Amino acid sequence: MKNNKFQYDPGRRTALKGIALGGAATMAGGVGSIISSCTSRKEPDRSKAAVGTGEMTYRVNPNTDDKVSILGYGCMRWPSVPGSDGVLDQEAVNELVDYALAHGVNYFDTSPAYCRGQSEQVTGNALARHPRDSYFIATKLSNFAPQTWSREKSMEMYNNSFKYLQTDYIDYLLLHAIGQGGMENFNSRYIDNGMLDFLVDEREAGRIRNLGFSYHGDIEVFDTMLKWHDEGRIHWDFVQIQMNYVDWLHAKEINERNTNGEYLYNELAKRGIPAVIMEPLLGGRLASMPENLTSMLKNARPDDSIASWAFRYAGTPEGILTVLSGMTYKDHLRDNLATYSPLAPISADEDALLQKVATMMLSYPIVQCNDCKYCMPCPHGLDIPGILLHYNKMVNQGDIVTSVDDPNYAHARREFLVGMDRKVPKLRQAAHCTDCKECNKHCPQSIDIPAELMRIDAYAEALRRGEVSV
Amino acid sequence: MLKKLRVVLAVIFIVCLTALFVDFTGSAIDPLGWMAKAQFWPAVLSFNIISLVLLILLTFVAGRIYCSVICPLGVMQDAFNRFGALRVRKAARKFRFAYQPEKKLVRYIVFVIFAIGMIAGAFWAGARVWMALIEPYSMYGRIAADVVKPVYDAGNNVLAGIAEINDSTLFYRVTSVVGSGPAMWVALISLFIVGATAFVAGRAWCNTICPVGTLLGVISRFSIFGVRFDESKCTGCRKCERNCKAKCIDVKNRKVDYSRCVTCFNCTESCSFGAMTYGIRRNIQATEPAEPAKASCDDASRRGFMTGLAAIATASVAKAADALTDSIKPREEKTTDGGFADITPKHNPEPEQPIVPPGAISWRNFATHCTACQLCVSACPNEVLKPSTSLDTFMMPQMDFDLGYCRPECVRCSEVCPAGAIRPITVADKSDISVGMARVYMHSCLAAQGEAACGICARHCPSHAITMMPFGGDRVGNDGLPLRRPVVDESRCLGCGACENLCPVSPVSAIRVDGRDAHTTIG
């Protein structure tokens, strides 16, 4: 089997050949001890997380020999100035970037679409304060909207990335979220306007060091891209996929339009294409989960955060170049640094435990929202992720009831209704969904958002009315 | 001893009644709702025989206990009177008043105007609601709702903020419609006038302007019990007279004007010789006032005139017309992730026929009973009831679905109304009562225009009166599905406003409710 050193089969894997600089494949003592929700919008946990005592684990990109930190900084969830209606807080971002660089993180992944279009500029400002060779920049051609499909508009987006990121080369450039809208959409975005050819030329010219794509949705597009790679039509230097211990085997159970992480990763591994991992935490759902699942993990490693399991899982296969985490608060960053300095790979026993947790998770009525905000802004003003996340939180707390006879009814009702009013203003709540389905076009998890919103609204309405069966 | 008892009871009454107004959880209605129903004028309007008989009997037997214990406006004046004492030199604090003859002319003229207004109210609702400006219970109601409640809510919201930081749901944030608009100005002005009067002149308001005071005064003039002189003990020191905030004790003639005595027991408490006691009146004959004082008569009527004038002024500036802009906004294309689309607040035109809550029976029944006390406005948890600003229904609550709708599980306004304007109903009754009718305006409806499948109105209609029906043949909407539009079954529509409130078209909804002048039952 060609390139079988990349083949990842956790069930049969016996030992791990670490490419890590730190070399050590054992977990150093005193590692992180908080449950930090890496993506949730709640206030950061103030407890101290011990930053790993060892050195960051690094992986080497076979194309350019880049030594990339296993923890990559996802720049889609930067903190905003409190009370500013989403204006990013440059000072706070600078601090996070400085701290990350100082602790060995060197991969920063942004996009022209992130944070309402502010991410590239803010990330660029923070990084430009450091030597250009101390970090790798990944950004994307995020021309999703039909109005940006023209060559001019796409070029403008590409050129702006250089301007905003204050650089004359981009280390990793991705075609952003291909697969949504199938091959038709892909052709409109990259083939018909000649953008893909242009980007290949740019790679020749050295302005792009690695060219790849990030993938969600229709598997036909993923397979076609790899076919082109095999045929020599285009060489992909890396590919960004969604992978975590739930998606590894159960992606189809969450949504049949999704593809298991196992397939995606192995397809890349057998071609020797390094994989960048997104959604290692499933948008925070693997950082806070129902109580019995939490205790299963805490039983195994009492001092490790719940999130650390997901990060260790995502970082374990050797064909993984880096694992992205959108860290809003320093606590998230510290916890992840602890997890990855150095990485303690998931053992076969632990893998079995995680698969058990994954299977059990699927029995909860959790909405598979990752809080990526691709659906936002909703044209009718709803706070879609806010609604879905509050619902999920109630599921995790065990505060979803089915009858007024439930002894927990009064408490659950109050938690749900008061909590919803607190998190989401009344006019942005689920009752206002017009079923226009605009959001569904953008959801990388292929959630039928209006259907979920209506389900949650009907539940809330039954609670308000105090109906016997909810 | 009697005074202590009076003070304790009075404090309990005013605190509990205020609690009834400021409470937003609805939990005060059961234990405290009767206190509003025990008020005299609401009892008259709602023809509450039990309350009326008890109050008249109480007054006839014991004097105007009502005015010193039950009436919140009276008790509030005692508080202001106490503050008023502070401005006086300490030694003189307890000797601020002196006997004044009854201002009989003013009392009865004001009362006659009030009575005429109330009777005229049967023909024009405005007459009654304007008279309510001097009706003591509703005056206090407006003060509690529009001055005290906003402060209470603000305090609650501070606690809610703290609870939020601690991830607790013990306190939650509330918003309310009180504390703004003409009703608040009326409340502030009456608070100022009554407060200032009490500050300098004790119970002058109760004994010259207040129509309930005048009416009960007629009864208490002949009451069985009262304060009386023990002429064998009285030294004529006038201590009782100087302490009487009703200015009704004439020591020189050893007489008490029982029509003005509010049985506060300040006199019995202050007499050093035990010459003032409370018991069966020795002399059942009414005390005649020495002479009507004309000079101060003008003073009081001027005050009344000013109240009216100020109220008219604030009401007439309050209303501003808004243009109808009911068109669908073009949707902006999404290019980046995150953020929120702006939401235009609702501002629907007023319905042709004002909508009044279930239990009101008809617009006419509602308008002829309401004293505009704002208790229902404070009690409404859905921000539906708002005080009207138009002159003929001034400050009377009206339903308006811009901020919320009349939720099917709530009957709080019907539970609290003491005046019979909104009669008590159950949640089950409510599911049958139709207070209005929804109408669809096709040209702005998202579904009819093919912008979205929508169906929000149909989904949220508590009586399932709205269905989404295909129309327009082969035409399809943005989602490729056949066009559908909401259709209202008028025989099932309750007029609750869920459709109007939740309609995504803003500021003017594509489905709106008009009131029914007489409520009907459906089904």
Contacts between the chains, C-beta under 8 A, distances in Angstrom:
chain1	res1	chain2	res2	distance
A	42	B	167	8.0
A	43	B	165	7.9
A	76	B	337	7.4
A	85	B	340	8.0
A	86	B	338	6.8
A	86	B	339	5.7
A	112	B	336	7.4
A	113	B	335	7.2
A	113	B	336	4.7
A	113	B	337	4.9
A	114	B	336	7.5
A	114	B	337	6.1
A	114	B	338	7.8
A	115	B	336	7.9
A	115	B	337	7.4
A	115	B	338	6.1
A	116	B	336	4.9
A	116	B	337	6.9
A	116	B	338	4.8
A	116	B	339	4.4
A	117	B	335	7.3
A	117	B	336	3.9
A	144	B	335	7.8
A	145	B	333	5.5
A	145	B	334	6.2
A	145	B	335	4.7
A	146	B	333	7.6
A	147	B	333	5.6
A	147	B	335	7.2
A	148	B	335	6.6
A	372	B	337	7.1
A	373	B	337	4.8
A	373	B	338	4.0
A	374	B	337	5.2
A	376	B	337	6.3
A	376	B	338	4.9
A	376	B	339	6.0
A	376	B	340	7.1
A	377	B	334	6.7
A	377	B	338	7.2
A	377	B	339	4.7
A	377	B	340	5.4
A	377	B	341	4.5
A	378	B	340	7.8
A	378	B	341	6.2
A	379	B	331	4.9
A	379	B	332	7.4
A	379	B	334	7.8
A	379	B	341	5.7
A	380	B	341	6.8
A	380	B	452	8.0
A	380	B	504	5.4
A	381	B	340	6.1
A	381	B	341	4.5
A	381	B	342	7.0
A	381	B	343	4.1
A	383	B	340	6.6
A	414	B	169	5.2
A	415	B	169	5.8
A	418	B	169	4.3
A	418	B	172	4.4
A	419	B	169	6.5
A	421	B	172	6.7
A	421	B	173	7.1
A	422	B	164	5.9
A	422	B	172	7.1
A	422	B	173	7.1
A	427	B	343	5.0
A	428	B	340	6.9
A	428	B	343	7.3
A	431	B	456	7.2
A	431	B	460	6.6
A	431	B	502	5.6
A	432	B	456	6.9
A	432	B	502	6.5
A	432	B	504	6.2
A	433	B	456	7.4
A	434	B	446	5.8
A	434	B	451	7.7
A	434	B	452	4.1
A	434	B	453	7.3
A	434	B	454	4.4
A	434	B	456	6.3
A	434	B	504	4.9
A	435	B	452	5.8
A	435	B	453	4.1
A	435	B	454	5.9
A	435	B	455	6.3
A	436	B	446	7.8
A	436	B	451	6.7
A	436	B	452	3.4
A	436	B	453	7.1
A	436	B	454	7.5
A	436	B	478	7.1
A	436	B	479	7.2
A	437	B	452	7.6
A	437	B	453	7.5
A	437	B	479	5.6
A	438	B	331	8.0
A	438	B	334	7.5
A	442	B	334	7.1
A	454	B	459	7.1
A	457	B	459	7.7
A	461	B	460	7.4
A	464	B	407	7.0
A	464	B	409	6.8
A	465	B	407	7.7
A	465	B	408	6.2
A	465	B	409	4.7
A	466	B	409	6.0
